[in-house]
Each structure stands twice: as structure tokens, then as C-alpha cells.
């Protein structure tokens, strides 16, 4: 799988940024705290965490497995004082290279791209210091169901069928019950998990095609020869135009919380 088109993602990812702002409100960062942004992407939210900390800046580490995302992130941190308080790390979110290093781990719009949630939660527990908290959100059960019904139908169509014979979903849209169980198994306490409906209306065919081709169906497009990629996106967009709410993505967000025991 090729890397993200990070510059384009930085431009179209307003929904993810808006959701992330609400997760930061749950995080309630405090001056001087050591905070990990797991799956920082282009670091828009990483910088917001640093700015939002009460009483002064937090010390924030942004971590992502995408080199292109981190390249855009480095270019997006404009001021020397902000850059000094934000460190960027290239690493796997399911195998964090930290031990007892953070007062909090934050994540938004990332964990559904890591299929092994148990490994993520165990790695988060190791990275947290005693009493540290985990505050996250990702795509949850039922996420993008209507859009994925459309893509499944297209994958089965004669034009595209040969390219998807061994298709496996690249995401994990988990539910709250199994998520709470995994948090407890990882050693996190005060665990909580709940689903939140968060539809996104992209308004026009052009905006819909631009967004989904960058964010939602990049794995599908990667399977196709170059000459069929635009056609697949156009066929999907035409189906979205006939939805009860045209050009609307039926997002469901899975909110996650937990805390590492003290001592």
C-alpha cells in the first residue's frame, strides 16, 4: 500500500479536525503534561493539544506510521516555540517505543486503521505512566455502512471484479462492548466506550469525490489500474447522489477512555 497523499489530506480533513477538537475537550490537557498524540497525521490536532493546555503549554509528542504525514506535519509547525514543545516520531501505533513516558495518550481518527486493537491498548498501557489516561476516538461499528455497501457492489461488478478477488477490509470498526473488554485486558481501568453518530454532508459531487478518494477508498483505488481509478470514484459518487441524503457519509465515532492504575 502506498503512503497517504498527506498534503491533500491536510486540505480535506475538516471533519476529522472537528471531531478531534471535541476529543481534546475530553482530554483537558494541563501545562507541563507529557502527552502522546497517537496517529498525529499532519499534526493539526497535535498543535491544538499544545495550545489548549490549561496554564501553559503541554509537552506533546506526535507519532505516526506515515512518513508523508510527518513530512507535512513538520512543515505545518510554524513557530519556533511551538516546534520546541512538539516532537514528531515515526513509529507503529501498535508497538509504541515508550515505557511509562506519558501522562496521557490521545488519539483521533486513527485506531480504526490499526486492525489489532488489543495490541494498541496494551502498547498504550505500557507507554502511560502510573495514573495516566487514555482518551481516544475512531471509526466504530456501523461506520460508513452505506458507502461500503456501494463499494461492495462496485467491487462485484464486471468492470472491477478481477481486482478484488482476495479483498480484505483494511480497517477495524469495533463496537463499545469488545472495546471495553480489550481495555480491561490491557490493564486499563475506569474504561469506557460508546458510539456517537456523526454524519458528514459533503454537499456536492466534486467535494464528495475529492474527500472519499483521499480518505475512505484509497485502499480500493490502490487495487485498480490507473485508468480505472477515476471511474471507480465517479461510479461511487453517482451512487451517493441517489442516497436519501445525497453526498452524506454515515460516520459513527467510537469514543474510548481508560486509565492506567497507580502503583
Secondary structure, DSSP 4 states (H G I P E B T S, - for coil): -PPP-HHHHHHHTHHHHHHHHHHHHHH--BTT-EEEEET-TTSHHHHHHHHH-BTS--EEEEEES-HHHHHHHHHH---HHHHHHEEEEE--TTS-S-SS-EEEEEEES-GGGSS-HHHHHHHHHHHEEEEEEEEEEEEBTTTTHHHHHHHHHHHHSTTTGGG-TT-------B-HHHHHHHHHHTTEEEEEEEEEE--EE--SHHHHHHHHHHHTSHHHHHHS-HHHHHHHHHHHHHHHHTSSSTTEE--EEEEEEEEEPP-
